[in-house]
Amino acid sequence: MTPDGCQGSGQVELSRTAIRGSPRVADRNTPLIRSESDGCPEELQAEVPVPLAGVDGTDEVRVLHVDDNPQICDLVETFLERNGDDFTVVTAHSAVEALDRLTDGEFDCVVSDYQMPNTDGLELLEIVRERYPDMPFILFTGQGSEEIASEAIAAGVTDYMQKETGTDQYEVLANRVENAVEQHRTEQQFWNALSWYQRLVEQGLAGVCIIQDREFVYVNERLAETFGYDQPDLIGESPAHLAAEGERETVIDIVESDDHGDLESFDAAFTGIRADGREVEVEVSGGPVDYDGASAWIGVLRTTDE
């Protein structure tokens, strides 16, 4: 079970308007995206280059386990930490204690029983969703039924798992927790990166481009202005067109590969050439993306001689 808008593979739905940035940019009639027409799909798959997202890549997973049965708590803690090398399990024996622990510490996932005194697992889920809307929450219950499962899904549970006999179930639970946390972190990385790119586009803080099949398919206004062009002038051009004659191999080495599988991120510096013939020193960094179902990369360009 994964939230809408983000696939389990780590790819997400990214709208063309989101890439462009502000409505001011999106409403222009200039062809900022190559081959744009009313018949083009409105959504595209984009695997955002994580090195540009600026998020913490920690592997530690902190799990808050909520159950009023001390024996179950001991088993879950023992087997989760055994099956997950980077798992740390903190136990709470009631919903009130769980909320206190959530307030006092940082957790990556909540695993909760359903039937507990005073406040059951669904009521706890509703409270957690109000305070921590995106936190992974797994209902791990011995009181399984279609009605409970339906209510849990309606309340926004991340996953639902019924308790069974034997220890194999804890390995399954560990996998569910790991998958839920990984999915959540992927979403956070994407939205952080998208927000960053969007600010770059809207505020003109740096040049932003997408390159596919050795040519620009998107450039923002700042990049075009850096080289003295209008945005439409660069769509369909090779990035090597912007490099000084002796620097073109540097640019070509980056963008003229059809296979970006080994390229996770890159940083390069080169001398560019403006439309009026003046040189400009630039640095560019970026990473691979999947744009309209094909390999591409997104780049962020900064001038170094301003």
Secondary structure as UniProt FT lines:
FT   TURN            4..5
FT   TURN            8..9
FT   STRAND          12..15
FT   HELIX           16..20
FT   HELIX           23..26
FT   TURN            34..35
FT   TURN            38..39
FT   STRAND          43..46
FT   HELIX           50..52
FT   STRAND          61..66
FT   HELIX           70..83
FT   TURN            85..86
FT   STRAND          87..92
FT   HELIX           95..104
FT   STRAND          109..112
FT   HELIX           121..131
FT   TURN            133..134
FT   STRAND          137..141
FT   HELIX           146..154
FT   TURN            155..156
FT   STRAND          159..162
FT   HELIX           168..203
FT   STRAND          207..212
FT   TURN            213..214
FT   STRAND          215..219
FT   HELIX           221..226
FT   TURN            227..228
FT   HELIX           231..234
FT   TURN            235..236
FT   HELIX           239..242
FT   HELIX           245..247
FT   HELIX           248..255
FT   TURN            261..262
FT   STRAND          266..273
FT   TURN            275..276
FT   STRAND          279..291
FT   TURN            292..293
FT   STRAND          294..303
//
